Amino acid sequence: MKLATLKKGGRDGTLVVVNRQMTHCRPVPAIARTLQAALDDWPAVEPQLRQIYEALNSGALSDPDPFDPAACHSPLPRAYQWADGSAYVNHVELVRRARGAELPPEFWNDPLMYQGGSDSFVGPRDPILARSEDWGIDLEAEVAVITGDVRMGATPEQCAPAIRLLMLVNDVSLRNLIPAELAKGFGFFQSKPASAFSPVAVTPDELGADWREGRVHRPLTVHLNGQLFGRPDAGTDMIFNFPQLLAHVTRTRDMAAGSIIGSGTVSNKQGGLHGSSIANGGVGYCCLAEVRMYETIESGKPQTAFLKFGDRVRIEMFDRAGASIFGAIEQRVAPYPG
């Protein structure tokens, strides 16, 4: 099943069921006005939503609305919780090396996670806004899950059934603000602006055999200014799967329905620690920090700049038949108008 949130209808938008081809949709106010409302009562609401979905796909619904990704907000325009992990330890090692820090061995056994701002996300076609290019604007292409309620102390096996939906995310980072923040010993804050999520969130069954062992086994495609930048496989080198990430969150607290948990930047070793760019025959990268570290290793200094005003980012994932699964995140970097 595919679900989206249109921007009309107030701050939390209007929930719509979207057909598999993402050409048509249907608002469902009699079932759930918003996605959060659906998640709060998922066991009762999900079968009703699925009936609409099946009718959309079969053509049984008369006069469905055209679906326009540009009219979408992120599936949850705001959430009770947004926590982002670093399941791809290769990414963690690369970005830590870029700032002269070694990787502690326990990072291979205990995932990193930070609590991001969840009071206001941006839509999948909204700009990446920043007040200065000097902040080191970077994309981070990831996969994320939306959960149901999970009790404190849940095991990964108990967490797995609570994964309601999957989606893509651009977890923007302001790289040049990170070192000073981390030096304070209290984690990210100003260096992590609002994230954007894919137009559509899907139930795990939409991925078929490509959803297994708590991972999405499909390449994540990233384009910068129309050029292919990365296509690493999201199921490869993911050291901690999503049930493990959820169990990490719930070790000391309950987790409420509508929580969003991210995978961290998708990153493949590609046969070695540092990977390889598309130009050099590799699968490329999902953030600029990694390619800058690769360049530093190869030539002594980074050559690729961080994002500039006017740059365009596109993040998308395709199924085995070449159809888009979640729709595309398409964003242009722009100066904050305030």
N, C-alpha and C positions, 0 to 999 in steps of 0.2 A: 504494500500500500504506500502511496505517496501523498504527503501532506505539505501544505504551504500556508503562509500567512500574508494576506494582502494588506497594504498600508492603510486602506480605508477602514473606518470603524473604530477610531480611537487609538490610544497609545499602544494597546496590545494587539491591534489589528483585527482582521477577520479570518478565521480558519476556513480553508477550502481543501476539498479532496481533489487531487489532480490525477488525470489518467496516466497510464504507463508511458505513453509517447510524449507527455507534457505539452499537449496541444489544447486541452480543455480542462475545465475545473467546475466545481459546484460548491458554493457556500453551504454550510450546514448549521445555521443558527438554532434550529430546533433540537439538534443533537449536542453541539458545543459551539459556543460563539468564538472561543479562542483555543489555541493549542494547549495552553496551560489548563483550561477547564477540562479538556479531553483527558489530559494526563492525570488530573486529580481523580477522575472516575474511570480510568482506563478499562478495567474488566467489563464494565457495563457499556461503555461508549465504543470501544474498539470494534465489536461485531457490527454495530450500526454503521460506523464509518466504512467498514470493509464492504458492506452491502452497496453503499454508494459507489465505492471504488470499482466493484465488479460490474455495476450497471454502466458506469462511465466507459469501461473498457469494452463492454459488449455492444455499446450503442443503444442500450435500453432506455437511457435517460433522454428525454426530449429537451431540446434547446439548451445544451450545456454552454457555459460561458467560455469564451476563448481565454487561454492561460497566457499571461504576459509576465515573464520573469522580472521585467523592469518595474512592474507594479508591486513586487514582493518586498516585504521586510525580511529579515532573518526569520526562520521558522518560529523562534521565540524572540520577539523584539527586546525582551528583558527576561531575566531568569533569576530564580532564587539563589542559584549558585553556578559559577563558572570556574572550574578548576582544571588546569592544564598540566598534563604530565610530560615526561620526557622518556617515552618508551623506546626510542631509537637512540641507544647509548652512543652510537657512532657520531650522531649529531652533537651530543653533549660533549664528547671528547674534543671534537673539532673546534667548537666555539670556545671551550675553556682554554685550549691551546692558543687560540687567537688573542686571548687576553693574558697569556702567560701563566695559566693555572693548570695544575696537573689533575688528572681524574682519580679520585679516591677509589680504591677497589670495591668498596661497598655499593658503589653506584650500579654495579652489575647485579646486585641482589635486592636492592631497596630503591624503588623509583623516586625520582625527583618529582615535585609537584608544587605549583604556585597557585594562589587564589587570585583570579583576575577580576576586573570590574565587570559586573553583570547587570548593572542598573540601566545600561543603554548600549545595545549593539547597533551596528549599522547594516543597511540592506546590502544584498549581494551586488547591486549595481551602483551603490553610493560611493562617493569619492573617499580616498584615504586622505584625511585632513591633518595638516601639521602646521605649526607656526614657523618652522625653520627647517630647511634642508640640512642644516648643520647637525641636527639631531641624529642623523644616520638612519634614515627610514628604510626598514627592511620588511619584506613579506615573510610569512612562515606558513606554508601550505600543510594542512593536517587533516585528519579524520577525527570526528567527535561523535559521541553518543549522548542521547537524552535518556534519562533514567526514570523509573518509577520509584516508589518508596523502598528504602533499604535500611534494615536495622543495624545498629552498631555491632561490630564484631562479626559481621557476615563474612563467610569464606568466599573465595572466588567462585566456587560451584553454586553457592547461594546467590551471588550477585548476578550471575549470567542471565537468569530469566528476567531480571529487572531492566535489561536493555530494551527500551521501547523503540527507539528510532536512531538512525545514523545520518550524518550529514558531513559536509566539508566545511573547513574553516580557514580563513586567513587571519592568523594571530599576529597582527602587526607588532613589530618591535622597533624601538628607537635605540639603536645599538650604541650610539655615542653617549647616551645617558645611563647605560647599564653599569659600567665599571664603578662610577661614584656611588650609585645606589647600593650595589652589592658590598662595597667597602664599608658601608655603615652596619652591615651584618643583619639587615632586616628585610632583605628581599626586594623584588620588583615592585614598583608602583608607578612613578611618572613615566618610566620607560615602556609601559604597556598600555597604549591607548585602546580605544574601542575596537573589538574584533568584528569581522563580517562572516556570515555563514551562507551556505549555498541556498538557492531559492527553494529547494525541496528537501525535506527530510523523509527518509524511507524506512519502512520496517525491515528487519534483518532478512526476512524471507525473500524480499525483492532481489537480493544478491545471489540466491540459490547456493550452489556449491562454492562460490567465492567468499561466502561468510562461513568460516570454520575456525575452530580453536580460538574463538574470541577475537579474530582478526579479519580485516578486509583484504582479500588477496587479489587486488587489481592495481595496475599502475595509476599513479596520481600525476596528471599532466599539468605542467606549468608553462605558460608563455609570458615573456616579457617583451613589450613593444612589438608583438606579433611574431617573435622568434621563439622557437622551442628552447626552454631553459632546463627543464627537468621532466623525467617520467619514471621515477623510482617506484618500485612495487611496495604498496603499503603493508603487505603481509610478510615481506622479507626484512630480516634484521630488526623486527619489533620484539625486543627482549621481554617486555611486559605486555600481556594482552589486556583487553578492556576489562574482563572480570577481575584481573589482578589489580588494575588501576582503581576499580570501584572498591575493592576490598581495602586498598590503601587508604582511600578517603574515609571509609567507615570504621577504621580501626578504633577511633576514639569518639565517634559521633554518629548519629542517625543521618541519613541522606534523604531529602524530600523529593517527591515527584517533581519533575521539571528541572532537575540538576543536569548541567552539561559538563561532561568530562572529555577533555581532549587528549589526543595521542602524543602530542608534541610533533615537531617537524619531522616529516617522513624522510628517512635517510638510509641509503644502501651503501655498504662498504664496497661493493663492486670488485671483490677480489683483493682488496687492500684497505688499509685504514682510511685513506684520504679520498677514495672514490675517483671519479673522472667526469669531466664535463662532456656535454653532448658533442662538442666540436672534436673531442679526443676519443670519441667512440663509446663513451660511457652512458649511463642513464641520467646523468646530470644531477641537479639539486633542487631543493624546495625552498631555499633561502639564499640570500646573497652572502651571509656571513660564512657559509661553508665554502663557496667558490673563492672567496677572498682568502680563506685559510689555505686552500689548495694552491692558489697563486703565490702565497707567501712561501710555502714549502718549495715550490718549483723555482721561483725567481727572486726570493728574498723580500718581496713586498707585494701587497695587493694591487691589482690593476683595475678591477671592476669597482665602479663607484656604487654607493648606495643609491636608493631611488631618488629621483629628482622630480620636481613639479612638472607635470605633463606626462610622466611615464605611465604605462598601462600594464596591468597585471591581469592574467586570466588563469583560473584554477578550475579543473574539471576532471571527472573520472568517467570512463566509458566501460560498458559491458563487453562481453566477448563478441557481440554482433556489431559493435561500434556505436551503439546508442548511448547518449548521455544518461547517467544514472540519477544525478542530483541536480542537473542544470549547472550552469557556470557562474562562478564568482568573477565578475568583470569590474575592475576598479581603476580609476585614474587618480594619480597623486595630485593633490591640489593644496594651495595655501589656505589656511583657515581664514574665513572672511571677517572674523570679528576683530 
